[in-house]
């Protein structure tokens, strides 16, 4: 089962201690790409600004989905800011 929101991801992580957090993120999602290619500081900064329209176009996601994916990657990476 994959999380669709950051809150769902937080819940899955709490319910499954010891399981890799990335397990709950779809491999072909922008969240997974961010998890693999960005660090928590970048994600925090990105979360606090408007969505990157190039990313939205490339990934075929809305600005709200972009923000959700950035937050999910931050949660999965264990950023205290996102918990």
matplotlib code that plots the C-alpha trace (Angstrom):
import matplotlib.pyplot as plt

x = [0.0, 1.3, 0.6, -1.3, -0.7, 1.9, -0.5, -1.0, 2.7, 3.3, 0.6, 2.2, 5.6, 4.3, 2.5, 5.5, 8.6, 11.7, 10.4, 12.1, 10.0, 10.5, 8.5, 5.3, 6.0, 5.2, 8.5, 7.5, 6.3, 7.8, 8.0, 10.3, 12.4, 12.8, 13.6, 16.4, 17.7, 17.1, 18.0, 15.9, 17.1, 16.2, 12.8, 12.1, 13.0, 10.9, 7.9, 8.0, 7.7, 5.4, 5.5, 8.1, 6.1, 8.7, 8.5, 4.7, 4.8, 7.5, 5.7, 2.2, 1.1, -0.7, 0.9, -0.9, 0.3, 3.9, 3.7, 2.3, 5.1, 7.7, 6.3, 6.1, 9.7, 10.6, 8.6, 10.2, 13.7, 12.9, 13.1, 12.0, 10.5, 8.0, 7.1]
y = [0.0, 3.5, 6.7, 9.4, 12.2, 13.2, 12.4, 8.9, 8.5, 9.6, 7.1, 4.2, 5.0, 5.0, 1.7, 0.0, 0.8, -0.6, -0.6, 1.6, 4.8, 4.8, 1.6, 3.6, 6.0, 5.0, 4.4, 6.4, 9.4, 12.9, 12.2, 9.1, 11.2, 13.9, 11.2, 9.9, 13.2, 16.0, 16.5, 17.7, 21.3, 21.6, 20.0, 22.4, 25.4, 24.0, 23.4, 27.0, 28.4, 28.1, 24.9, 24.7, 24.9, 23.1, 20.2, 20.3, 20.1, 17.4, 15.2, 16.1, 17.2, 20.2, 22.7, 21.1, 17.7, 19.1, 20.5, 17.1, 15.2, 17.5, 17.1, 13.3, 13.1, 15.3, 13.0, 9.9, 11.3, 11.9, 15.6, 16.9, 19.9, 17.6, 15.4]
z = [0.0, -0.9, 0.8, -1.1, 1.4, 3.9, 6.8, 5.4, 5.1, 8.7, 9.9, 7.9, 9.3, 12.9, 12.3, 10.7, 12.7, 11.2, 7.7, 5.2, 4.8, 1.0, 0.9, 1.2, -1.7, -5.3, -7.1, -10.2, -8.3, -7.9, -4.1, -4.8, -7.2, -4.5, -1.9, -4.1, -5.4, -2.8, 0.8, 3.7, 3.5, -0.2, 0.5, 3.4, 1.3, -1.6, 0.6, 1.7, -1.8, -4.8, -6.8, -9.6, -12.8, -14.8, -12.4, -12.5, -16.3, -16.4, -13.9, -15.0, -11.6, -10.2, -7.9, -4.9, -5.9, -6.2, -2.7, -1.3, -3.0, -1.6, 1.9, 1.5, 0.5, 3.5, 5.8, 4.3, 4.7, 8.4, 8.4, 11.8, 10.1, 8.3, 11.2]

ax = plt.figure().add_subplot(projection="3d")
ax.plot(x, y, z, "-o")
ax.set_aspect("equal")
plt.show()
